[in-house]
Amino acid sequence: MTTTRAPGPPARLRAPAGPDGPAPAPTPRSRLFDAALALVVLVAEIDYAVDPDPPTGRHGTTGLVCLVLLASVPLAWRRRYPLAVLWIVLAANMLTPADVTRLTFYACVIAAYSAAAFSPHRTAAIATLALAVLLTFTIGRAVPHTPFGVEPTVPTQYVPLMISAPLVVVTVGLRTWKVRAAESRVRLAEVEQRQAEALRGAVAHERARIARELHDVVTHNVSVMVIQAGAARKIMDAEPEQAREALLAVEAGGRTALGELRQVMGLLTMDDDPDDPGEGELEPQPGLERLGPLIDRTRGTGTPVELTVSGTVRPLPAGVELTAYRVVQEALTNALKHAGGSSAVVRVDYGERELRVEVTDSGGTPGPAAATGNGRGLVGLRERLAVHGGTLSNGPRPLGGYRVRALIPLECA
């Protein structure tokens, strides 16, 4: 059994009109200022109400003081309840005798400003302000014996105050504006300086990255070429066929180096034009699948290299594979430079949570290129590994030789 409900009134009629803006949130300082303002208005208007001279003398003092209290005391809450305060002050203004409108005039002006400035109910505030203007005009026309039916509301002794107060306010405002403008300039200069420092840091980081990439690409291939060329020179007369093979290896190493350099420079100079035909010619950065050609080039120098892969071989992120490839490349380069005549073992272990790469050599005689090393390659490897949360350990082995080990954490499936 289903029941149907009679259609109700539209949503805009069912729901009360909400505020047009955020409700005011007075601070302790503003509440203190409002209380002081209400007190000043109260004291000034009571002084006017108890004046025995006409026109206040024609009315009862008690009634006038009550009107002053009704119009002045609510000003202490003019920010928290601006519209309600305006309604209360307007009621006091309507009860004020026509010949003493100054009794509540100042409070009415302050309440009207507060409603316009702080009330979240904009429509009701505008309507109330229009009503206040109408009431003031009507009451003013009812005052007898005054030009245009409007009673002067500013006594002569208050004229200097009415002139000097706006000047003081404007002066303070200008000074505040100048101070804030100066602070804004200082903040802008600081922001520009931080941006310039960040730009310099980014440039330095990019230079270091380029230098690291070029070092990894060039060092290994050039070391292989130097060793092959030296071997060819030594055996050229005795064994020309082997010397020829060594020179062919030098040529192949040079072509490989040029190809990798072209790849690196192509990535650096690549623009955003999708129609650029040169962009499609770029090859992927080397990964673990290219360890075979790398080890073959090293074997071509006469250094025996053994490759062992354990664990479940699976595709890894390109950055991780490139980092692992560079670790093997740098370790084999160092073995060629610092341990001539040794043998090397490369182990790659695909673990569930980490990738382990280890390169060891059996130790040998440092070659001529060993004196030119500055350790920049190992520093670059640590920087590469740090990007992926990996670590690098290297050092001599207890029984001779050298070990380079890298651990790169992997995300679990």
Secondary structure as UniProt FT lines:
FT   HELIX           11..14
FT   HELIX           28..49
FT   TURN            54..55
FT   HELIX           56..58
FT   HELIX           61..72
FT   HELIX           73..77
FT   TURN            78..80
FT   HELIX           82..95
FT   HELIX           98..100
FT   HELIX           102..118
FT   HELIX           122..141
FT   HELIX           147..149
FT   HELIX           156..158
FT   HELIX           159..235
FT   TURN            236..238
FT   HELIX           240..269
FT   TURN            274..275
FT   TURN            277..278
FT   HELIX           279..281
FT   HELIX           288..290
FT   HELIX           291..299
FT   TURN            300..302
FT   STRAND          305..311
FT   HELIX           318..338
FT   STRAND          344..350
FT   STRAND          354..361
FT   HELIX           368..372
FT   HELIX           376..387
FT   TURN            388..389
FT   STRAND          391..396
FT   TURN            398..399
FT   STRAND          402..409
//
